[in-house]
Amino acid sequence: MWEDAWEEPEVETPERQSVLVAVVPSLADWERVCREGWYRIPLRRAPARIGAAYLAFYHPKCFGELRWAIHYYAPVRRYGILSRRALLPEEPNHPRADELYYRLELGPLQRLPRPIPSLQLRRVTFIHTDLDTLLRADEIGDLWRREAPKERLWRGLQLSEPAVGYAVSAA
């Protein structure tokens, strides 16, 4: 019954390190990324999994020549949770001032060898991928993982919490 051993998944090499692609909603947010080295994600809108070795930045329409593409990425150094008021003290009366945000502290920005454009109009919020896929992508659609069912199951088992108090009955 158990003769078919599961194959070990690939070890996370530098090329296979995880990347979270996130939209940069405004020019002010991009200035913060560039000058202060951090990015924010509202807790209530965050993906279920935000942990990643790198953060890549998708620029929407308001970015002129950079629009509808990914041009930059950066290593994630640290995560924190703060209120918007603590993150943006210059906006103390903002309607969401007391809401919580993830603060991702970043390493140096790195320019991709070539931009990754969105060839089809689609709403991008977050995409999970890996560094190798990011560096090889020709367009945004290439970033979504296309895993075999066995690989998805293995990854899911690794990410899930261990069962507590689980018992098997001989019924």
Secondary structure, DSSP 8 states (H G I E B T S, - for coil): ---S---------GGG-EEEEEE---HHHHHHHHHH-EEEEEGGG--S----SEEEEEE-GGGGGGTTEEEEEEEEEEEEEEEHHHH-TT-TT-TTTTSEEEEEEE---EEEEEEEE-SS----SEEEEEHHHHHH-SSGGGGS----HHHHHHHHHHHS---SS------
